Amino acid sequence: MSFTSIDLFSGPGGLCTGFKWAKIKPLIAVEMSDWTVKTYASTHNAVILNLNEFLNGNINEKEFFQFDPEKRTVVIHGDITKVENNIISKLLQSRFNTKTVDIVTGGAPCESFSMAGHRKEDDERNNLFLNILRIARHVDSKMLLFENVKGLFSKSVNGVPGQMYKDICDEFERIDPVTGVGFKLASREKSNVLLKASDYGVPQNRERIFLVGINTKYNGNYEYPQPTHGPNCSFPYVSVGDAILDLPQLDSGEETSNYIEDRITSIQTETTSGKDFIRKMRGELLEVPNHLSFNINEITSHKAVNHRKVMLKRMELIRQGENMRTTAERLIMEGKEDLRNAYFPKKLYGARNRRLVETLPSFTVTSHCLDEMIHPNSDRGLTPREAARLQSFPDWYIFEGPYVKFHSDPEQDRYEQIGDAIPPLLAYALGIQVEVTLRDIKEHKTLVNTIEV
C-alpha cells in the first residue's frame, strides 16, 4: 500500500475496497452498526474496538494500543460523535507509529438529505459531516473526501433551497482557528462533483456527490475521474444481465453455494465490459485480500427469499421495466381488473416491485432493495449476492449477519448493508485519482508557505 486513510461512516467497506485496490489502506475505520462492523472486519482482516467498552474502562488497552507489525485496520464500533480526537491520535501513534494519514474519508448518513426522506432543516444528522472535518483537521491529513446523495444540492437552510450544500462547501474551505488546518475543494461545481456509478463500470445508475479537498498547505491538484463506460467511452455500460446472469439461477426460497465457472461463456456476458466485470467480481483482475480463502467454485450469500404465493403471482405479472403501479395500471387498461385487485395492494408505490431490465444498468440499489427489485427473468427478489454484484462488491466479499430483517430493526441485514454502501468500482475510480494527487504531493514536495492563518 502506498498511502493511508481514516475511513469514517465506513459501512461494510465499499469505499475501503476501492481505495485498497488503488493502494490506499485504512488505518482506522469508524462504524456504528454491529453486523456492518463484523462484515468490514471479516472481509478486511480488521480488529474491532468496541467504543462503549473502551470508554467504560472494560478493555485492556495493551490489546489495541501497541505497535502492530501487521498494521491491521482498527474498526471502532460506536458513535462517531463519541470518538474523541485523542482516541484517534493514540491509535495512530501506538499501533502505526504515525500522527497523521494521507486522506480522511466519510459519507455521513444521508436520510436527512435524501429526496425520499423528510428533509427537515433541523435534523441533527445534518451536522454529522462535521466529524469528518474535525478528524481531518486534527490529524492534519493531506486530503479529505465527503460523499452524499444528490438531494443535498437542494436541501434548504432558513428556507433557502440549496443553502445546505453551499454551507457545507464553505465549511470545508474554512481555516480552523485552533488547528490552522483548512482544505481547498477540487471543485464545488455540481457537474463535476456528481458522479454516476454506471460511468465507471458499475451496473447501476447510482448518482452520488463526492467533495474532494486538499490541505491548503499543499499545491496539489485533484482531477475527477473521466467516465470509462457509456456513450463515447472505451466500453459500453455494464448491464444487469452482464452483472448477474452468470450466477446460479434460483427460484423463490432456494439457495446454493456452487458456482459453475463455464456459465460465464454461456450466459449473456458477450460484451467486453461484461466479461471484464465478471473477471473483477471473481477476483481475477483486482486483488483479493491475502487472509481470505476464496474458492472460485463457490458463491456466498446467494439465497432467495421464500415469497408468499400472492407475491409470486404479482411478480409474474410484472414485466421488465415495470413496477407495482405501472403494472396495475396496465392490467386495468387491458380489462384485467380482477388480477389487479387480487394481487396488488390498494395503495400502489412506483418504487416497489420494479423488475430489472436485463439489457440496461439497474436503477439505484438502496437499503430497501429487497422490496424494490425483482430479478429480470425469475419471479423473485434479488439474493444478497445479486444485489452486491449490482453494487460491484466482488464475490469474495463476506457479508455477516441475518439475511432479512424488518427495515426498522436496529440490526442491519445483508440487503441494508449492501444498499447503504459506496460501490467499490466507483470508489476505485476516485481512489486512483486520489493516489495520483498524493503521489504528486509526495514526489514534488508541494508544500506552500502557510504563515498566515
N, C-alpha and C positions, 0 to 999 in steps of 0.2 A: 504494500500500500504506500502511495506517495504522500498523501495528506490525511488530515484528521478532522473529525467533526463532533459536534454535540447534536443529538437527534431528539428534539423536543416534540411533544404530542406525536410520538413515533408511530402509533398504531401498530399493526402487525409487522411493519418493516418494509413497506413498499418503497419509500424513498431510500432507506438504508440499502436495499438490494441494488437499486440502480446506481447509487453512489459508490458502492463497493465494486461494481463492475467497472466504474470509472476510476478506481484506485483511491477512493476516499473512504476511510474507515471511521466509524463512530467509536469514540472512547466512552461516551456516556449517552444513554437514552433515558427519556422520561415518558412514562405512560401510566394511565390511571386504571384501565380495565384489566381485571385479573387474568382472564383467559387470553386476552390480547398480549399481555406481558409474557405469558408462557409460550405463545406462538413465536414471538420475537426471540425469546431465549433459546428455544429448541432449534429454530432454524439457523440462528446466527451464533450459536455456541456462547451465549452471553450468561453472565451471572446476575441474579436478581437480588436487589437490595430493597427490602420492604421498608418503606419510609416511616410508617407509623411505628413499627417495632424499633427502628433506629431512634426515632425521636423520643420514644418511651424508655430508652436505655436497655432494651431487651436483646440487643445484638452485640456479639463480640466484635469489636472494631478491627481486631487483627485479621479477621476473615476477609474484610473488604479494603481496609486502609493500610495496605502494604504493597510493595512493588510486585507486579505480576509480570514475570518474564514472557508469558504468552500474550500479554496485552489484550486479554478478553474484555469485550464490551461489558460495562455495568449498566443494567436496566434498573432505574429507580422506579419502583412500583408505588405510585402515590400521586397526590395532588400537587401539581407543579407550583401552585402558589405557596406551598409549604417547603419547597426545595430552596432553601436559602443559599445565598452566594457562597458562604463558607463551606457548605457541603460539596458544591461543585469544585471549589479550589482544593479542598482536602483530598478528594478523589483523584483529581488530575495530578497533584503533586506526589501523593503517596504511591499510587498504582502505576502512573505513567511517567513520572519524573518530568512533568511539564506544568506550566502555569496557564497555557492557552491552547486553543485549537485553531485550525485554519478557517473553519466555517461553522456557524451555528444555524440550524435549520428548524423549521416548525410550521405546521398547519393547525392553527388553533381551531377548536370546534366551530363548525360553520352553520349550525342551526339558526342562529340569530341573524345571519346574513342571507341565508338561502331564500330564493323566491318562493319555495314551498313552506317556509317557516312563518312565524308570526311577525318577525321583523320589528320587534319592539326596540325603540330607541334606547330605553334604559335597561336593557338586558345586560346582566353582569358579565355574560360571556363576551360582550363586545370588547372588553379590555384585557382578555386573556393573552392577546398578542403581545402585550407589553412585557410579558415574561420572556419572550424571545429576545426582545431588545435588552431587557435587564441583564440577562445572562451573557449575551453577545458583548455588551459594553463592559461587563465585569471581567470577562476573560480577554478582552481586547482582541477579538477574533479579526482576521483579515477580511472576512466576508460574512454575510448573512443571507438567508433565503426564507421568504414567507410565502405560504401557499394558502389560497382560499377560493371560495366559489365565486362565480360570475355575478351573483346577486349583490356582492359587496359594492360593485360600481354604482348601484342605485340606492344604497342604504342611506336613510336620512339622519341628520342631526339637527335638532331645533327646527324641524320641519323643512329643511333644505335637502332635497334629493341629491345624492352623490357626495354629500359632505363627509360621510364616514370614510370613503376612500381617500379623499384629499387629506383629511386629518391624519390618517394612518401613514400616508406617504410623507407628510410634513414631520410627523413624529420620528420616523425612521431617519430623516435627514437632520434632525435636531442634534446639536452637540450637547452631550450631557455635561452639566456644570461640575459634577462630582468627579467623574472618571476622565473627562475631557475627550471621550470617545464619541465619534459620530460616523454615519455611513452615508455615502453618496449613492443614490439609486442609479442603476444602469439605465433605467427608463421608468417613467410612470405613464407613458402613452398606452392607452388601452389596447391598441392594435399590436403593440409589442409584448405586453405582459400577459395577455390572454392566449393560452396555448390550447390547441385541440389535440387530444391524445392520438387520434387516428392518423394525424400528420406525421407521427413518429413510430409507426409500426404497431400501434396498439389497436386491436379490432373493436374499437369503441369510440363514438363521437362525444367524448367527455371533454368539457371545457373548464379550465381552471386558471385562476390568476396566480402568477409567480412574480413576486417582487424580489429582486436581487440587489443587494447593497454591498459596496466596497468601502472598507475602512478609509476615512479621509486622510490617514497617514500615508496612503499609497496612491500612486498614479496608475493603478491597474485599470483595465478596461474589460467589461464583460459583454460578449455578443450572444444574444439569444439564439438558440439552435434553429437552423433553417429546416423547414419541412423536408422529409425524405420520402414520404408516401403521399399518393394522391395525384391529381392532375398536374402536369408539367413537372413531375418529380421522377426520381430514378425508379421508383417502384409504385405499383398500384396499391390502393388501400388493402389491408388485411381484412377479409370478410368474416362473418360469423361462421360460415361453412369452413373456411380455411382454418379457423381457430379451434373448432371443437369437434368436427365430424370424424377426425381420426380416433377419437376416444371410443371405447366400447359402448355400443348402443344399449340403452336400458329402457325398460318400461317402468311405470309408476311402482314404487316400492322395492325396486331391485337395486342391488349393489354388487360391485365387482372390484377386485384389486389386480386383475390381469390386463396387461397392455400388450396388444399384438402389434409388433413393430411394422410389419408389412402393410398394415392398414393405411400408412402414410401415402403409399403409392396408389392404393385402390380407391380412396375417398377423394373428394373434391379439393385437393390441395395441389392443383396443377400449376397455379401461378408461382412465379419466383418468390414473391413476397410471402405466399402461404407456406411454401416449403421452408423458407428461411425462418419464419415464425415458429414452425413446429420444431425445427432443429434447436432454436433457442429455448423453447419450452422443455425439450428433452435433454438439455444440458450439454449439447454438442458445440454450440458456438459461443456460449457465455459461461463463465466459470461457475462450478458447483463448489460450495464450501467443503473444505477438506474433512471436517468432522462428520459429514453426512455419508451414509452408506446408501447411495442412490442406485436402485436396481432398475435397469431400463425395461425390464419385463413386468414391472409393477406400476400401479397407479393408486394414489390415496385420495380420500375424501370424495370418491366417485359413488355417491349414494343418492338415489332419487327418493323424494318424499312419496309416501303412500297416500295418494289423494283420495278423497271421498268420491263416490260414484257420480254425484251431481257435478262436482268439479271436473271430473274426467269428461263428462258429456259436454260441459261448457267449453272445455279446451278443444274438443273435437270439432266444435262449430266455428272456432276462431281461425281465420286464415292468416298466412304470413302478412305482416304489416298491419293487421287489425288489432284492436284492443277490445276490452269488455263492452265499451259504449258503442263503438262503431259497428261491432258485430251485431249487437242488439238492434241497432237502427236498421242495419241491412236486413235482418230477419223480418222485421215489421214490414219493410218495403216489399219483401218477397212473399208476403202473406203468411208468414210462419210465426205469428204472434204467440201461438201455443208453445213453441220452443223457447221463445224469449222469456215468457212468463214462468216456464218450468225450470229453466236452468240458469237464469240470471237474476240478481237481486233487484229490488225496486229502485235503489239508488245506484246509479252507474258511474264508474270512475274511469276516465280516459287513461290514467296512469297504471291501471291494474290489468293483469292478464293480457299482456301485449306479446303477441307471437313474433319472434325474431325473424328477420328476413335473411335467408341463407346467403345471399349474394352481396350483402352490404355490411359495413361495420354496425355493431349494435348501438342502441341508444345508451344513455348513461347508466352504468351499474351503480346502484345505490345500496344502502343498508337494508332497503326493502326489496331487494332483487328477487327473493323467492316469490313474493306476491306479484311482482311486476312482470317477470319474464317467463315466457313459455318457449320451450325448445322449438326450433324451426320445423322439425319433422315429427317429433314424438309428442304425444298428448300428456305432457307433464311439465313441471317446473324444472329449472336447471339444477344440476348437482352442484355442491360447493366447488368441485374441481372445474366444472364448466364455467362457473362464474369467475373463478380465479384465472382461467385462460383468457376470458374477455378482459380481465384487468391486466393481463400479461405476467401474472405470477407463474414462475416455472413449476414443472411437475414435481421437482424435488422439495418444494416448499411444504413445511409441516404446519398444518392448522390444528391447533389444540382446542379442546372444549366441545360442548354439545353441538350437534348438527343444527338443531332448530330450537329456538326459544321464542316466547311471545316478545314482540318488539319492545314492550315496556319493561321487560325483565332486566334487572341490573347486570346479569351475565350476558356478555356479548357472544352470540352463537357464531358459527363459522361464516354464515352469509353476511352478518353485520360487520364482522372484522374485514372481510374481503371488500364489501361495498364502500366502507369508510376510507379505504387506503388510497394512496397515490400509486398509479400504475408504474411498476418498476421500469418498463421500457421508456416511459416519458421521463422518469427520474434519471435514467441513464443518459438520455439526450442532454438534459440540463447539466448533469454531472460532468460529462465530457467537456462542456464549455467552462464549468467551474474549475476543472483541473487545468485547462489551458490558462485561465486567468491567474490561478495560484502559481503555476509554473513560471509565468511571466514575472510575477511579483518576486518570486524567489530568485530567478536567474538574473534579473536586471536590477534587483535591489531598489525598486522604485519607491523608496521611502521619501516623502516630502517633508519640508520644514513645517512643523506644527507648533511654532512658538505661540501664535495667537489662538486662543480657545474661546 
